[in-house]
Amino acid sequence: MKTLMLGMTLGCALLIPAMSAAAMEIGHHHDSCNVSLNYDVTLTPQQMVVGEKGKEYYRIEMDHLYVDGKEVPLNAEQKQLLNQYHQRMAQQMPEVVGVVSDALSMANEAVTTALTPLLGDETGAKLNDMMGKLHERISKVVYHNGDTYFIGATDDTIDKAFDEEFSKQVEDLVMQSMGSIMVNIGKSMMDGEGDFSERMDAFGEKMDKLGEAIDQKMDARSDAIDKRADALCENFQQLQVIEGQLRKSVPALSAYPLISGRP
């Protein structure tokens, strides 16, 4: 089981594989919040389906509950809990997809701004292409298609999206990027005025200014995403409490805890 959280890890040549993990994360991980989903969830206006590897564990249709393919009789109180659980999840799913999409968009812009000047046009173009492929693969894990929302939280779903072929492509690009960065760093240090120490200082100042420009450009967007992620995690914690009440009231659901973590 993989813990899914919303986060952002931007680090030079290792940034692309870091984004592969970061953009798949749901929730916001800090000292007071740690929640994760144990199964894949599909939501439509008519139903919510929970399962993995293409197998349905349980399904909610209005005030009807089906576990392992069989309808579970519910009393009025259980139906009320079920409806509350379903409605809260229906509120959460679009926000999860939106936060992941916005975080990925911001990361893509940050990567392009930060690394392209160091990579050169050819490697920079490959980086942009790889970010596009990353977006496509993340869209297999967390997506919105018409009135259908999907969150893939299981190892099987994530491993299919980020397979060995993609890992090899990332590895190749990282190696090529490192080479391009080192070449451009060398040129910057050799072509300037003054002695080697002065050129090193000048290059350092150039990188500092670039970093400050990126920070100024991204800070506001990052703070906004952090706040949404905090609210998202708090809502999942509240949803976990409702799920706990539902599972306690309906023993048929006891084997399938969807939300884990510290409420």
C-alpha positions in Angstrom: 0.0 0.0 0.0 1.3 3.4 -0.9 0.5 6.5 1.2 -0.8 9.2 -1.1 -0.3 12.8 -0.1 -0.3 16.2 -1.9 3.2 17.7 -1.8 5.9 19.3 -3.8 9.5 18.3 -4.0 11.5 20.3 -6.4 15.2 19.4 -6.7 17.4 20.0 -9.7 18.3 16.9 -11.7 16.2 14.5 -9.5 13.1 16.7 -9.8 11.3 14.6 -12.4 11.2 11.3 -10.5 10.4 13.2 -7.3 7.4 14.7 -9.1 6.3 11.3 -10.2 5.7 10.5 -6.5 4.6 13.9 -5.4 1.9 14.5 -7.9 0.3 11.2 -7.0 -0.1 12.1 -3.4 -3.4 12.8 -1.8 -3.8 14.8 1.4 -1.2 16.9 3.1 1.5 15.3 5.3 2.7 17.2 8.3 2.8 16.7 12.1 -1.0 16.9 12.6 -2.2 15.2 9.4 -1.5 11.8 8.0 -4.2 10.1 5.9 -4.1 7.7 3.0 -6.5 5.7 0.9 -6.1 1.9 0.8 -8.1 1.2 -2.4 -9.0 2.7 -5.8 -12.1 4.8 -5.8 -14.4 5.6 -8.8 -17.2 8.1 -8.4 -20.1 8.9 -10.7 -23.4 10.7 -10.0 -25.0 7.3 -9.6 -22.5 5.3 -7.5 -19.2 5.0 -5.7 -17.1 1.9 -6.3 -14.2 0.9 -4.1 -11.8 -1.9 -5.1 -8.4 -2.8 -6.6 -7.0 -4.7 -9.6 -10.3 -4.3 -11.3 -12.2 -6.1 -8.5 -15.0 -4.4 -6.8 -15.0 -4.7 -3.0 -18.1 -2.6 -2.3 -20.4 -0.2 -4.1 -22.8 2.5 -3.0 -25.8 3.4 -5.0 -28.0 6.0 -3.3 -29.0 4.3 -0.1 -28.1 0.8 -1.3 -24.9 -0.9 -0.3 -23.3 -3.9 -2.2 -20.4 -5.7 -0.6 -18.6 -8.5 -2.6 -21.4 -8.3 -5.1 -24.3 -8.8 -2.7 -26.7 -6.2 -1.4 -26.5 -5.6 2.4 -29.8 -4.9 4.1 -29.7 -1.6 6.0 -31.9 0.1 8.6 -32.8 3.8 8.5 -29.8 4.8 10.7 -27.3 2.8 8.6 -28.8 4.3 5.4 -28.3 7.8 6.9 -24.7 7.1 7.7 -24.1 5.6 4.2 -25.6 8.7 2.5 -23.5 11.0 4.6 -20.4 9.0 3.8 -21.2 9.0 0.1 -22.0 12.7 -0.1 -18.8 13.7 1.8 -16.7 11.5 -0.5 -18.4 13.1 -3.5 -17.4 16.5 -2.2 -13.8 15.4 -1.7 -13.1 13.7 -5.0 -13.2 16.8 -7.3 -11.0 18.7 -4.9 -8.4 16.0 -4.9 -8.3 16.0 -8.7 -8.1 19.8 -8.7 -5.3 20.1 -6.2 -3.2 17.4 -8.0 -3.8 19.1 -11.4 -2.8 22.6 -10.0 0.2 21.2 -8.2 1.4 19.5 -11.4 0.9 22.6 -13.4 2.9 24.7 -11.0 5.7 22.1 -10.9 5.8 22.0 -14.6 6.2 25.8 -14.8 8.8 25.8 -12.0 10.8 23.0 -13.7 10.8 24.8 -17.1 11.8 28.2 -15.5 14.5 26.7 -13.3 16.2 24.2 -15.5 15.8 25.2 -19.1 18.5 28.0 -18.8 20.9 25.4 -17.6 20.0 22.6 -20.0 20.0 24.3 -23.3 17.3 24.1 -25.9 17.6 20.5 -26.9 17.6 19.0 -23.4 15.1 21.6 -22.3 12.7 20.4 -25.1 13.2 16.8 -23.9 12.4 17.9 -20.4 9.2 19.6 -21.5 8.2 16.4 -23.4 8.9 14.3 -20.3 6.8 16.6 -18.1 4.0 16.1 -20.7 4.4 12.3 -20.4 4.4 12.6 -16.6 1.1 14.5 -16.8 -0.4 11.7 -19.0 0.7 9.0 -16.6 -0.6 10.8 -13.5 -3.9 11.2 -15.4 -4.2 7.4 -15.2 -3.9 7.6 -11.4 -6.0 10.6 -10.6 -8.4 12.0 -13.2 -11.8 13.5 -14.0 -13.5 12.4 -17.2 -16.9 14.0 -17.7 -18.9 13.2 -14.6 -16.5 10.4 -13.5 -13.8 10.9 -10.9 -11.1 8.3 -10.2 -8.4 8.1 -7.6 -5.9 5.2 -7.9 -4.4 4.5 -4.5 -3.2 1.0 -4.8 0.3 -0.3 -5.7 -1.1 -2.1 -8.8 -2.7 1.0 -10.2 0.4 3.2 -9.6 2.9 0.6 -10.8 0.9 0.2 -14.1 1.1 4.0 -14.6 4.7 4.4 -13.7 6.2 1.2 -15.2 9.9 0.3 -15.9 9.8 2.0 -19.4 8.9 5.3 -17.8 11.6 4.9 -15.1 14.2 4.2 -17.8 13.1 7.3 -19.7 13.4 9.4 -16.6 16.8 7.9 -15.8 18.1 8.6 -19.3 16.9 12.2 -19.1 18.3 12.8 -15.7 21.8 11.6 -16.9 21.6 13.8 -20.0 20.4 16.8 -17.9 23.2 16.4 -15.5 25.7 16.4 -18.4 24.1 19.5 -19.9 24.0 21.3 -16.6 27.7 20.6 -15.9 28.7 21.8 -19.4 26.7 25.0 -19.1 28.1 25.6 -15.6 31.6 25.1 -16.9 31.0 27.6 -19.8 29.5 30.2 -17.5 32.5 30.0 -15.1 35.1 30.1 -17.9 33.6 32.8 -20.1 33.2 35.5 -17.5 35.6 38.3 -16.6 38.1 38.2 -13.7 39.9 35.3 -12.2 38.4 31.9 -11.5 37.3 32.8 -8.0 35.5 35.9 -9.3 33.8 34.0 -12.0 32.6 31.4 -9.4 31.2 34.2 -7.3 29.4 35.7 -10.3 27.9 32.4 -11.3 26.7 31.8 -7.7 25.1 35.2 -7.7 23.4 34.4 -11.0 22.0 31.2 -9.6 20.8 33.0 -6.4 18.9 35.6 -8.5 17.4 32.8 -10.6 16.3 31.0 -7.4 14.8 34.2 -5.9 12.9 34.9 -9.1 11.4 31.4 -9.1 10.5 31.7 -5.4 8.8 35.0 -5.9 6.9 33.6 -8.9 5.8 30.4 -7.2 5.4 31.3 -3.5 1.8 32.6 -3.7 0.6 29.7 -5.8 2.4 27.2 -3.5 0.8 28.8 -0.4 -2.6 28.6 -2.0 -2.2 24.9 -2.9 -0.8 24.2 0.6 -4.0 25.7 2.2 -6.2 23.7 -0.1 -4.2 20.6 0.8 -4.5 21.3 4.5 -8.3 21.7 4.2 -8.5 18.5 2.1 -6.6 16.5 4.7 -8.8 17.8 7.5 -11.9 16.9 5.5 -10.5 13.4 5.0 -9.9 13.1 8.7 -13.5 13.9 9.3 -14.6 11.5 6.6 -12.5 8.8 8.3 -14.6 9.3 11.5 -17.8 8.8 9.5 -16.4 5.8 7.8 -15.4 4.3 11.2 -19.0 4.8 12.4 -20.3 3.2 9.2 -18.0 0.2 9.4 -18.9 -0.3 13.1 -22.6 -0.2 12.2 -22.3 -2.4 9.1 -20.0 -5.4 9.8 -19.9 -6.3 6.1 -17.6 -3.3 5.5 -15.2 -4.1 8.4 -12.8 -5.9 6.0 -12.5 -2.9 3.7 -11.2 0.2 5.5 -10.8 2.8 2.8 -9.2 5.6 4.8 -6.2 5.0 7.1 -4.1 7.3 9.2 -4.4 9.3 12.4 -7.9 11.0 12.7 
